[in-house]
Amino acid sequence: MYPFAHIGYTFFAVELVFIFTYIFKKLRNKDPVAIQWGIRYVSLYALLLGSMGPDIIDKAISLPITGNGRYIGHSLLFNVVISMIVLAIFWKNKRIWIGFIFGWQMHILLDLGGFIPWLFPFVNYEFPVRELSFLEMIQLPSVYLNEIFGAICLITIIVLYVLRKVPFRKMLKEDLSKKLTYLVSLDKNGKNI
């Protein structure tokens, strides 16, 4: 997959997870005042970096060496190691580690249809060399349709955020800071939710 598919589907999945969480809370009589958008619970930067992370690593490392864009960044060992490192570094800021790890896992999940060296470096894989050029690849329906649907997901989420007046500038500015004023919302009893 290419960037719009990975990013769009990942952001859409985050929203679905939090919609189901909201419905579950509602069914358990934990009635929040307003529906919170999923992106408010994860770092936008971390989600974006995680959703493209395996390709950023593998396209830089393996494409010139093996001719294949899936290498160490798509392996289970690297997946576990990078998740543990991010969790250890950002333990106190759960928005960052949840966003990054969720994005990384979604990337791997979206790549399941093709070759993935799961047990690299413990198993010696024969990496299939890409026989199609970039222009030939983007003409395949499986590629351009995924990119179109990913872009539609991303645009839809952005439009919904704008319509709900989500404070993007404030979110982006405070995303990595400890002062997260836009996340505070209260339930009926005045307690933080």
N, C-alpha and C positions, 0 to 999 in steps of 0.2 A: 504494500500500500504506500501511498504518497501522503504528504503532509495534511491536506484538507481532510482526508478520510480519518487519519489517526487522531487529529485534534478535534474534529467535529464529532465523531462518534464517542470520544472520551468525555467531552464536555456534556454531551447528551446523556451518557451513562451516569455521570455525576448527578445530573438533575433527576433522572429516574430513580436513583437510589434514595435521594432525599424526598422525593414525592412519596415513595413507598414508606419511608420512615415517618413522614408526616401522617399518612393514612393509618399506619400502625399505632402511632401515638394517639391519634383521634379515637381509634377503636378501643384503646385501653383507658379511655377517659382522661388522658393527659392532654387537655385542650389548649394548644398554643393560640395566642391572640391572632397571629397572622402567619401565613405560609412563608417560610424562609427559603430563599433560593439556595440551591446546593452550593453554588460557587462562593457563597458567603461562609461556608464551613471549611473550604479548602483554599490554599494559596493559589491564585491564578498563575503566578510565575512557576511554582513548583509543579502544578498540573500540566502546564504547557511543556516544561522541560522533561518531565517524566513521560509524557505521551510521545515525545520524539527522541528520548534518550537512547534507546537501543540502536536506532538508525544513525544518530549523530556519531556514536562510538564506532559502529560497524562500517558505515560508509567511509569514514576517515581511515580506519585501520585495515579492513579486509578487502575492500573493493580493489585497491591497487595490487594487493598480494594474491588473493584467491579468485578475483573476478566475480565474487558473490557478495551481496550486501548484508548477509546474515552470518555472523561469526560469533565472537565472544559475548557481545552485548545481548544476544538472544539465547544464551545458554542458561541452564538452571543455576549453575554455580555462581555465575556473575550476577544473576537476578537476586539470589539470596544475599550475596556479599554486598551489593550496592544498596539493597534495602536495609540491611543491618547498619551500614555506615551512615546512611541518611537518618535512620532512626536514632542512632547514638549521638549524632551531631545536633539534630534538631528535636531532641526528646521533649524539651519544654514548649516548643511551638508546634503543637500537633497539627495545625493547619498546613504547615509545610510538609511534614513527613507523610501525612495522610494523602495530600495532593500528589506528591512525587511518587509514592509507592502505588497509589491507585492508577496514576497515569502510566507508569511503567508496566503494571500488570495488564492494563487494557491494551497497550501496544502489543505485548506478547500474545494476548488473546486474539487480537485482530489479525495477527500474522499466522495463525494456525493453519490456514489453507495451503501454505507453501512449505518449503524446506526450512527446518529449524534444527540446528545442531544442539539438541537438548543436553547431551552429556559431554560436550566439549569442555575441557581438553582430555577427559578420561577415555573417550572413544575417538578413534581416528576416522574422521569423515572425509568422503570425497565430495568436495564442494562443487555443485553444478555451476558451470560457467554460464553467465547470461549470454544467450545467443542473439537476442534482439537488441536493437539500439533503443535509446530513450524515446525517440520519435515513434518507433514501431510499438514500444510498450504502451505509450499513452493512447494509442489508437485501439487497444484492446478494450472491449466493453467492460470487462471485469475491473479494469483500472479506471477508466474515465467515469463509469457509473458510480463507483465508490467515491471518487473525488467529488462528483457533483452532489451526491447524497450527503457526504461529509460537510461540504460547503453549505448546503441547505440547512443542516442541523446547526451549524455554527451561526449562520445568519439569523435563523429563527430564535435561537437563544439570545443573541445580542438584541434583536428587536423586542423580545419579551422583557429583557432587563431594562431597556430604555423606556418601554411603556409603563413598567412598574417603578420607574425612577430610582433604580439601584444606583447608588453614588459611586460610579466607576472611578472617577478621579481620586476620590478619597480612599477607595478600596486599594487602588494601585499604589498610592502614596504610602499608605499604612500597612501594606501587605506584609512587609518583612519587619515592621516595627513591633514593639511590644504593646503599643497603644492602639487597641482595636475598638474604637468607639462605635463604628458602624455595625458591629456585631451584637451590641447589647440590645436585647428586647426583653420585655417583661411579660410574665403570665398574668392571670387575673388577680393573683394574690400579691403582685409586685415583686416576685422573685425572678431572678435571671433564668432564662431558658436557653 
